[in-house]
Amino acid sequence: AHKFRADGQGQETEIPIDEWVDVAVFGEETDDSPEEGRVLFLEKRRVSAAEGVIEMVVDEEPQRVGIDPFNKLIDRNPGNNLVRVSEADG
């Protein structure tokens, strides 16, 4: 996770992160689930470092995991907030 501050001209500077952010685990998609899949876990967690480990236990096979998966925070690149579990476990 990274946090940036932009000036009036759009120039971004990385700043320390210390935010409460939604962290989620999604299962298989169903007809009534969001496009990310059925929510298996959703909780605000404190993120205070660019890299770290967040552990969650779910009752079903996870398909995707993400930080700020519903894009509540201002983000110029929201496409990198969610990854398939196969991409995340390496």
Secondary structure, 3 states (H helix, E strand, C coil): CCEEEECCCCCEEEECCCEEEEEEEECCCCCCCCCCCCEEEEEEEEECCCCCCCCCCCCCCCCEEEECCCCCCCCCCHHHCEEEHHHHCC
